[in-house]
């Protein structure tokens, strides 16, 4: 029996899912940068809960969870899940562009390896 092939629409959905996961991580970073200097844990938790970036990230992740379950109704998990790893490559690169996070040669090599693995799986 031959392995299933992913359609272009499935690949597009999975890449979009990974990109949205990266966007959520950027929102969490933005929330962290607006962190509070309150001393007590309770005050910090309230400040985080009231942070617009944090609330938006949580709403995005809620929608993405529903999207993921829907994707899995027509895509084998063994083929879909590796695409989630694209977020491991996208997030640091986007963080470099948005927040000025450092990008090393090792990071770039790791991103290339992730994409290479996805290409092998999707083909």
N, C-alpha and C positions, 0 to 999 in steps of 0.2 A: 504494500500500500504506500503510495507516495504522500509526502507531507502536504498539508494544505498550503495554498498560495494566498498571500494577502492581496486584496484588491487595492487599487489606487485610493479609493475612498477610505478604506480601512487604514492605510498608511497615513493618509492626510489627517484623519481623526487622531491617530496615535501620536503623530508629530505635534499636532495642535494641543493635545493633552499635555505632552511634555513641556511645550512652550508655556502653557498656562500654569503648570506647576512651578516653572522657573519664575514666572511673574509673581506668583504667590510668595515665593522665597524673597524676592526683591521687596515686596510689601512688608514682610516680616522684618527685614533689615531696616527699612525706613521707619517702622514702628520702634525698633530698638534704638535708632538714632535719636528718636524723640523721647528717650527714656527719662524717667523721673529720678530725682535725687532724694526722694522721700526715704526716710530711714526705715520705716516699718514695712514688713512684708505686705500687710493688708493694704497700705497706701499704694505700694507699687502695683499690686494686683488690680486695684481700682483704676489706677492711671493707665495700665495696659488695656483693661477692658473698655476704657473710654477713648482709646487711641483709634482714630479713623483708619489708619493704615492697617492696624491689627484686625479691626472689625471687617474691613474689606477683604483681607486675606482669609479670614475664617469663612466668610460668605463664599468666596471663590472656591475654597477647598471643599465646602459643602456641595456646591454645584459640581465640582470635579469628581467627587465621590459618586454622585448619581450618574454622571457621564461615564465613569469607569465601569460601573456595573452594567450599564446599557451596552457599552462596547463589548463587554465580555459575553453578552447574549449571542453575539455572532462572530466573535474572534476567539480562537483558542488562547488560553492564558499563557501557554508556553511560547506563543508568538507575540502576544501583546505586551507582556511584562518587560521584555528587553527594551522596548521603546521607552519605557519609563526612565531607563538609564540615560536617555538623551538629556534629561533635565540635569544630570550630574555634569554634563559638559556645557550645556547652555547657561546654567546658573552662574558659574564663575566668570564666564565670558561677559555676560550681561552685567554682573556685579562690577567688573572692571570698567565697563563703559559708563555705567550709571554712578557708581560710588568711588571709582578710582582704585578698586582693589588690585593688588599686584597680579600679574600674569607671568608665569615662568615657562621655560621651555618644557619642563616636565608636565606642567598642566596642559599645555598645548598638545603634547604627545599623547597624554591620556585621553584628551577629547578626540583626537584622530583615531585612537584605538577603539573607543566607544562607537564612533560612527562606523568604522570598519566592521565591527561586530554586528551592528544593526543591518548593514548592507548584506552581510553573509546570511543572516537570519531571514531577511525579507525577500531575498532572491530565490 
